[in-house]
Amino acid sequence: MTLIKSISGIRGTIGGKAGDGLTPIDIVKFTAAYGSWVVNKTQNKKIVLGRDARISGEMVNNLVIGTLQGLGIEVIDLGLSTTPTVEIAVPMENAGGGIILTASHNPKQWNALKLLNEKGEFISDADGKEVLEIAEAADFAFADVNELGKVVSNDTYLQKHIDVILALPLVDVEAIKKANFKIAIDCVNSTGGIFVPALLKALGVETVYELYCEPNGEFPHNPEPLPENLTEIAKVVQNKRADLGIVVDPDVDRLCFVNEDGTMFGEEYTLVAVADYILKNTPGNAVSNLSSTRALRDVTEKAGGEYNAAAVGEVNVVNQMKATNAVIGGEGNGGIIYPELHYGRDALVGIALFLTHLAKEGLTISRLRSTYPAYHISKNKITLTPEMDIDALLIKVQEKYKNEKTSTIDGLKIDFANEWVHLRKSNTEPIIRIYSEAENETVAENLAKKIISDIKEILQLN
């Protein structure tokens, strides 16, 4: 059993003993701490709640609602929703914060409490530490019987989210209608199965081939939208002769595309393509995290903008976007952050902007992909053991490559002349992620293998 408390929220596997997994006791403790923090910080006793469709969602939802009510907080329950929808709802409801019940790309045994501030943005690292301190000290008091919070169910935010997307100047519904796209979608049996078809219909897409769109939480494959998990939709795209495939993760904040021939557009290039469209129409800067492709830097500089990299984690990217007045940003995992709408990864706005871009360019999706700089990223990981000293390990790797340009903003990134490698401890799983990128797939793979070999050698010496 696993329980991870980090900048990404409170995430764990369902079951086990309290403190070892995301048990009912842990859910109540951290919800009470967060609810108390919201009231203390904002004097606002209203919190928006939404969840993805995973199996444990109803159980976790009931515990969270009861706990917030017990604190005297009014709960606006969106029910089955998406992460970006809850983010939009918080300021619309004038709430003090929001909770999204989702473990994002993790398998079905996982769930999590993702925590938002009054702006509908993920709470900062400092705020997160305050919440954890409140939880560990059990520094919260519950309301008496006459002051219990009420629950308001609100199912209007599907349409509200779509409406604000359609109102964006750079979303061209007529261009999308005229393109007459045939689109296959894989929504991994979560809430994307509700939201993505509704959005496509609103955008004028008449032909949609639905794969795994029943929101029952029974993920038919690993829900992380990586090529090895998308073989079925690739076949559907080919067999139906669709123009493209669209894939989202369980909470609909990550987005990737499948080309018309069944090959992958590449999740790294979701942000690159959307940024290309935004920057051609809105001069400005762009931000992604240290583990994302150099192609975004190239596209941004070509458009006359400035590119900046942030530490991994949505809140870090958002902070860097605000600091540099970026007009587009996100992460190479298919996360689009478009501040014209809100500061959060949003697959739905990404779909609308990408389809507008594709329609206006008049190209096949594979041809559009070929217009961008060709880089290859190799994504690897090493499972952690409790006795492993990650910081000491990274220091030794940095020393080995002291003659290269390195960054320790987030883990260790080594920039070589034509390639890079980034090592960092995951916020969401007990692993070290090792990302490497080069202009050639073989070079990227060999670079990753070399670094993994270095790590194993260092561990053996210890």
Stockholm file with secondary structure:
# STOCKHOLM 1.0

chainA/1-462         MTLIKSISGIRGTIGGKAGDGLTPIDIVKFTAAYGSWVVNKTQNKKIVLGRDARISGEMVNNLVIGTLQGLGIEVIDLGLSTTPTVEIAVPMENAGGGIILTASHNPKQWNALKLLNEKGEFISDADGKEVLEIAEAADFAFADVNELGKVVSNDTYLQKHIDVILALPLVDVEAIKKANFKIAIDCVNSTGGIFVPALLKALGVETVYELYCEPNGEFPHNPEPLPENLTEIAKVVQNKRADLGIVVDPDVDRLCFVNEDGTMFGEEYTLVAVADYILKNTPGNAVSNLSSTRALRDVTEKAGGEYNAAAVGEVNVVNQMKATNAVIGGEGNGGIIYPELHYGRDALVGIALFLTHLAKEGLTISRLRSTYPAYHISKNKITLTPEMDIDALLIKVQEKYKNEKTSTIDGLKIDFANEWVHLRKSNTEPIIRIYSEAENETVAENLAKKIISDIKEILQLN
#=GR chainA/1-462 SS CCEEEETTEEEEESSSSBTTBCCHHHHHHHHHHHHHHHHHHHCCCEEEEEECCCTTHHHHHHHHHHHHHHTTCEEEEEEECCHHHHHHHHHHTTCSEEEEECCTTSCTTEEEEEEECTTSSBCCHHHHHHHHHHHHHTCCCCCCGGGCCCEEECCCHHHHHHHHHHTSTTCCHHHHHHHTCEEEEECTTSTHHHHHHHHHHHTTCCEEEEESCCCSSCCSSCSSCCGGGCHHHHHHHHHHTCSEEEEECTTSCCEEEECTTSCBCCTHHHHHHHHHHHHHHSCCEEEEETTSCTHHHHHHHHTTCCEEEECSSHHHHHHHHHHHTEEEEEETTTEEECTTTCSSBCHHHHHHHHHHHHHHHTCCHHHHHHTSCCCEEEEEEEECCTTCCHHHHHHHHHHHTTTSEEECSSSEEEECSSCEEEEEECSSSSEEEEEEEESSHHHHHHHHHHHHHHHHHHHHHC
#=GC SS_cons         CCEEEETTEEEEESSSSBTTBCCHHHHHHHHHHHHHHHHHHHCCCEEEEEECCCTTHHHHHHHHHHHHHHTTCEEEEEEECCHHHHHHHHHHTTCSEEEEECCTTSCTTEEEEEEECTTSSBCCHHHHHHHHHHHHHTCCCCCCGGGCCCEEECCCHHHHHHHHHHTSTTCCHHHHHHHTCEEEEECTTSTHHHHHHHHHHHTTCCEEEEESCCCSSCCSSCSSCCGGGCHHHHHHHHHHTCSEEEEECTTSCCEEEECTTSCBCCTHHHHHHHHHHHHHHSCCEEEEETTSCTHHHHHHHHTTCCEEEECSSHHHHHHHHHHHTEEEEEETTTEEECTTTCSSBCHHHHHHHHHHHHHHHTCCHHHHHHTSCCCEEEEEEEECCTTCCHHHHHHHHHHHTTTSEEECSSSEEEECSSCEEEEEECSSSSEEEEEEEESSHHHHHHHHHHHHHHHHHHHHHC
//
